[in-house]
Amino acid sequence: MDLIQQLFSLEGKTALVTGARTGIGQAIAVGLAEAGADVILLGHQDNMQETEELVSRAGRSYQTVLADLSDPDQVESVVAPLVERTQIDILVNNAGIIRREPAQQYSRENWDQVINTNLTSLFLLTQLVAGPMLARKEGKIIHIASLLSFQGGILVPAYTASKHAVAGLTKAFANEWAGQNVQVNAIAPGYISTNNTEALRQDPDRSTSILGRIPAGKWGESNDLVGSAIFLASRASDYVNGHILTVDGGWMSR
Ligand SMILES: NC(=O)c1ccc[n+]([C@@H]2O[C@H](COP(=O)([O-])OP(=O)(O)OC[C@H]3O[C@@H](n4cnc5c(N)ncnc54)[C@H](OP(=O)(O)O)[C@@H]3O)[C@@H](O)[C@H]2O)c1
């Protein structure tokens, strides 16, 4: 095996990717499969067919599991049995939602939905999947953070709170688990064309002002995240711990 293969190949590995139906999660699931991993696709509705097809075309196998991550109780009931029967080498905590409303009127319902999905379920799922990784002394955990892990955003207080917390948890987990050869890191995507940012792209003022601040001069695509995900899932990142890798066309440098 040549050096590049040794560093980056995911052959023989199994990756669990949450929110793998669309956008960034789909691109990462398919990218990990292209790099050699079998994948477990976690969604909350019976709608994973497109991702399943793309993984098959990459020549890898998949399992699809359903859990509604807005209900943290489902994490235990769905993921605990999964972890018992399947070795998971790579966990990508990608599923996430955004709800826009002014802070003053921000509803408790939106707050709970966002915090449960983006943060509480991520915490519980990571605990469950990390158990066997820590016992084996090998594992890779990747959280999908955000530029709103560093900045306040506009009209999205719950999302900002959840993503700041995801950045904090990345470091907290990494500090405890780096010594057991489980690497925990995050990717903070910039402005990427997905369902999550549809409302921004439809708003001419917001979309112009966002684009004007991106040094690369364009929105990102989901595939722009794949290389970073393969790096953080592979042996190439064995000495990288608690890092939050921005993939943002230069936004944070401005
Ligand atoms: N797009 C960006 O610019 C951007 C920037 C920074 C961070 N992010 C983060 O990237 C991640 C992926 O977002 P995306 O942009 O790719 O948007 P997306 O296309 O809306 O993807 C979100 C995924 O999460 C799944 N999901 C939503 N609610 C769920 C639930 N209750 N249980 C299980 N799965 C659920 C969705 O499934 P369904 O489609 O079936 O609902 C979908 O597959 C999120 O964490 C987001 O915060 C995105």
The ligand as a Tripos MOL2 file, in Angstrom:
@<TRIPOS>MOLECULE
LIG
   48    52     1     0     0
SMALL
NO_CHARGES

@<TRIPOS>ATOM
      1 N1        -25.4930   24.7240    4.5920 N.am      1 LIG1
      2 C1        -24.6820   25.4850    5.2940 C.2       1 LIG1
      3 O1        -24.3010   26.5820    4.8590 O.2       1 LIG1
      4 C2        -24.1920   25.0350    6.6440 C.ar      1 LIG1
      5 C3        -23.2450   25.8440    7.2700 C.ar      1 LIG1
      6 C4        -22.7540   25.4580    8.5040 C.ar      1 LIG1
      7 C5        -23.2010   24.2830    9.0930 C.ar      1 LIG1
      8 N2        -24.1240   23.5190    8.4620 N.ar      1 LIG1
      9 C6        -24.5450   22.2980    9.1420 C.3       1 LIG1
     10 O2        -24.4020   21.2030    8.2740 O.3       1 LIG1
     11 C7        -25.2750   20.1650    8.6930 C.3       1 LIG1
     12 C8        -26.0320   19.6360    7.4920 C.3       1 LIG1
     13 O3        -26.8640   20.6440    7.0020 O.3       1 LIG1
     14 P1        -27.1370   20.9030    5.4460 P.3       1 LIG1
     15 O4        -26.7000   22.2800    5.1630 O.co2     1 LIG1
     16 O5        -26.5900   19.7850    4.6440 O.co2     1 LIG1
     17 O6        -28.7360   20.9520    5.4220 O.3       1 LIG1
     18 P2        -29.8470   19.8760    5.0470 P.3       1 LIG1
     19 O7        -29.7450   19.5370    3.6090 O.co2     1 LIG1
     20 O8        -31.1080   20.4670    5.5710 O.co2     1 LIG1
     21 O9        -29.4380   18.5790    5.8690 O.3       1 LIG1
     22 C9        -29.8900   18.3050    7.1760 C.3       1 LIG1
     23 C10       -29.9980   16.8080    7.3460 C.3       1 LIG1
     24 O10       -30.3730   16.5310    8.7140 O.3       1 LIG1
     25 C11       -31.5040   15.6550    8.6950 C.3       1 LIG1
     26 N3        -32.3640   15.8830    9.8530 N.ar      1 LIG1
     27 C12       -33.0910   17.0010   10.1150 C.ar      1 LIG1
     28 N4        -33.8250   16.8180   11.2300 N.ar      1 LIG1
     29 C13       -33.5630   15.5560   11.6640 C.ar      1 LIG1
     30 C14       -34.0380   14.7860   12.7380 C.ar      1 LIG1
     31 N5        -34.9330   15.2610   13.6160 N.pl3     1 LIG1
     32 N6        -33.5740   13.5290   12.8850 N.ar      1 LIG1
     33 C15       -32.6880   13.0120   11.9970 C.ar      1 LIG1
     34 N7        -32.1960   13.7000   10.9520 N.ar      1 LIG1
     35 C16       -32.6350   14.9610   10.7780 C.ar      1 LIG1
     36 C17       -32.2380   16.0030    7.4050 C.3       1 LIG1
     37 O11       -33.1080   14.9640    7.0170 O.3       1 LIG1
     38 P3        -34.4750   15.3480    6.2090 P.3       1 LIG1
     39 O12       -34.0280   16.0820    4.9800 O.co2     1 LIG1
     40 O13       -35.1010   14.0200    5.9400 O.co2     1 LIG1
     41 O14       -35.2760   16.2280    7.1340 O.co2     1 LIG1
     42 C18       -31.0940   16.2220    6.4480 C.3       1 LIG1
     43 O15       -30.6360   15.0000    5.9030 O.3       1 LIG1
     44 C19       -26.1550   20.7700    9.7800 C.3       1 LIG1
     45 O16       -25.6650   20.4130   11.0670 O.3       1 LIG1
     46 C20       -25.9870   22.2470    9.5530 C.3       1 LIG1
     47 O17       -26.2140   22.9880   10.7260 O.3       1 LIG1
     48 C21       -24.6300   23.8650    7.2560 C.ar      1 LIG1
@<TRIPOS>BOND
     1     1     2 1
     2     2     3 2
     3     2     4 1
     4     4     5 ar
     5     4    48 ar
     6     5     6 ar
     7     6     7 ar
     8     7     8 ar
     9     8     9 1
    10     8    48 ar
    11     9    10 1
    12     9    46 1
    13    10    11 1
    14    11    12 1
    15    11    44 1
    16    12    13 1
    17    13    14 1
    18    14    15 2
    19    14    16 1
    20    14    17 1
    21    17    18 1
    22    18    19 2
    23    18    20 1
    24    18    21 1
    25    21    22 1
    26    22    23 1
    27    23    24 1
    28    23    42 1
    29    24    25 1
    30    25    26 1
    31    25    36 1
    32    26    27 ar
    33    26    35 ar
    34    27    28 ar
    35    28    29 ar
    36    29    30 ar
    37    29    35 ar
    38    30    31 1
    39    30    32 ar
    40    32    33 ar
    41    33    34 ar
    42    34    35 ar
    43    36    37 1
    44    36    42 1
    45    37    38 1
    46    38    39 2
    47    38    40 1
    48    38    41 1
    49    42    43 1
    50    44    45 1
    51    44    46 1
    52    46    47 1
@<TRIPOS>SUBSTRUCTURE
     1 LIG1         1 GROUP 0 **** ****
